[in-house]
Amino acid sequence: MPDPARAHIDPVQALQLQVDRSLQLPMYLQICQRFKTAIAQGHLRAGDRVPAARALATALNLSRGTVDLAYRILADEGYFQVRGAAGTVISPSLPQAAKASAPQAIAQPPAADIVDHDGLQPRPLQLGLPAIDAFPRKVWNRLVTHRLRSSEPYRLAYPNPQGDEELRQRIAAYLAVSRGVTCVPEQVFITTGLRNTLELSLRSLASPGDAFWFEDPGYILARPFLQNAAVQIVPVPVDAQGLQVDMGRQLSPYAKFAMVTPSHQSPLGVTLSLERRMALLDWAREAGSWIIEDDYDSEFRYQGRPLPALKSLDRQDRVIYAGTFSKVMFPGLRLAYTVVPLEVVPRFQAVSSNLNAGCPYLLQASVADFMAQGHFARHLKKMRLLYAERRAVAQRSFQQVLGDRLRIDLQPGGLHLLGQIQDGDNDSLVAQRARVLGLATHPLSRWYIDAAPRQGLLMGFANISSEAQALQLARQIQQAFG
């Protein structure tokens, strides 16, 4: 008999039943495994009713047939009992496997592929995180409050899908001065981040099956999105001069897209040489292809001035430039931007109107004020000095504790360190042990696709606030080596 005290429990809520479209495991099998896990862990017991197939399909945005197939499998295996009009319940006679131990969990991505963004307190050495302790929160709060109090009533309506006009004007002016990118505000689109930028670009320009050059190793969080998009990823090796354009030509001479991180290659930190930049632009012109330039942290360069963007060399208007406020301000904004070629602005506008309802006006307007009043430029100048100091402290402390076991060669810019690991050590194993100790290190080898992987650890240094903290983190990494 079902327990009356449990009658009010929503099985969907108890299950946390969410399917993951990035996994290769079919949706119906994911549903099966979720139910089996919930039964084994005691969240669902014999006699408990399960959601109606139609309701579950609606909640998960799946077809009714997918859920029906999962339910039939669970009934055939003895987990469910179908009672006709009375609904479907957990079987009173569960199979022995359900009682003996929990079934194997749904296959999860490797530890390095799991995003560290969980809304909780950031972990030490987390990648992609600026110095959140050094952001001028009082100034920011004042600007947001001012906008909130003084906004006209029409600002309560839907925002412009392309982005707030004032912010787009500020971005265009900033890029012209700091990155050498000449554009008009009509070319600027506000997005929520790189993946939103990629989605906007592919929906505007791509056809199913288009080849897509991707740096190998390349930005690991972009890869799952591209793998689920209707494009064919072509891994192109990277060396000390950046993307090997000649190899790209050999592998897929007429690819529709190439995505690069030319100012500070992710994850190796190298800079795309001028010769390679010109070769890449020549290829795009000849092949009629598009280059997506991810300029994610180029503002932070500690040797010389920030390099001009690849887009600044683009005379044929083949480069889609992607920037972000996540690194220069804070990632909780969820604001980024892209500059698109003039000829495709109408296509991007049409797709943008159908893709989303725009980013929140309040945050966009506040960032525009932050830039207009000079706070943005002052903050960048302050952060360059701070990061140069924290980077040096981190390298010195790590080398003092770990010696040659983790060799760190400083690159000219960026917000992360790459520690090379000696032969004989396994970076995935070391990173896994470090994560158990509470650190957010990533193994370099996981960022490779086809190229022979190098062994190393990727570590964010922006939030290392003292030498004592750096030494403590170094000792934890030493412990992870075993």
Sequence and secondary structure as in RCSB ss.txt:
>XXXX:A:sequence
MPDPARAHIDPVQALQLQVDRSLQLPMYLQICQRFKTAIAQGHLRAGDRVPAARALATALNLSRGTVDLAYRILA
DEGYFQVRGAAGTVISPSLPQAAKASAPQAIAQPPAADIVDHDGLQPRPLQLGLPAIDAFPRKVWNRLVTHRLRS
SEPYRLAYPNPQGDEELRQRIAAYLAVSRGVTCVPEQVFITTGLRNTLELSLRSLASPGDAFWFEDPGYILARPF
LQNAAVQIVPVPVDAQGLQVDMGRQLSPYAKFAMVTPSHQSPLGVTLSLERRMALLDWAREAGSWIIEDDYDSEF
RYQGRPLPALKSLDRQDRVIYAGTFSKVMFPGLRLAYTVVPLEVVPRFQAVSSNLNAGCPYLLQASVADFMAQGH
FARHLKKMRLLYAERRAVAQRSFQQVLGDRLRIDLQPGGLHLLGQIQDGDNDSLVAQRARVLGLATHPLSRWYID
AAPRQGLLMGFANISSEAQALQLARQIQQAFG
>XXXX:A:secstr
   GGGTT  HHHHHT    TTSSS HHHHHHHHHHHHHHTTSS TT B   HHHHHHHHT  HHHHHHHHHHHH
HTTSEEE GGG EEE SS  HHHHHS         GGGS S SSS   TT TT   TTSS HHHHHHHHHHHHHH
  GGGGS   TT  HHHHHHHHHHHHHHT     GGGEEEESSHHHHHHHHHHHH  TTEEEEEEES  TTTHHH
HHHTTEEEEEEEEETTEE HHHHHHH TT SEEEE  SS TTT     HHHHHHHHHHHHHHT EEEEE SSTT 
BSSSS    GGGG SSS EEEEEESTTTT GGG  EEEE  GGGHHHHHHHHHHH S S HHHHHHHHHHHHTTH
HHHHHHHHHHHHHHHHHHHHHHHHHHHGGGEEE   SB SEEEEEE TT  HHHHHHHHHHTT   EEGGGG SS
S    EEEEE TT  SHHHHHHHHHHHHHHH 
